[in-house]
Amino acid sequence: MVMAKKYQPKYRNLIKKLRQARHEVGLTQVEAGKRLKKPQAYISKIERGERGVDAVELAELAKAYGKSIIFFLE
């Protein structure tokens, strides 16, 4: 995995957990994007570290993946 920017370890962990949560529910990036009404590139850029995630987006991702926000922040 190559990230476009050098992020703090906690943010790298968030990205890792987002990918993990998507895999756990068995969604492809395309399917996750459809669930969020976003293009596949939106998911891809987040998971590659090319796009940041704000609190509202994190809440939407958590809901789509059936996780609490705390899961991503621990």
Buried (B, 14 or more C-beta within 10 A) or exposed (E): EEEEEEBEEEBBBBBEBBBEBBEEEEBEBEBBBBBBEBEBEBBBBBBBBEBEBEEEBBBBBBEBBEBEEEBBEE
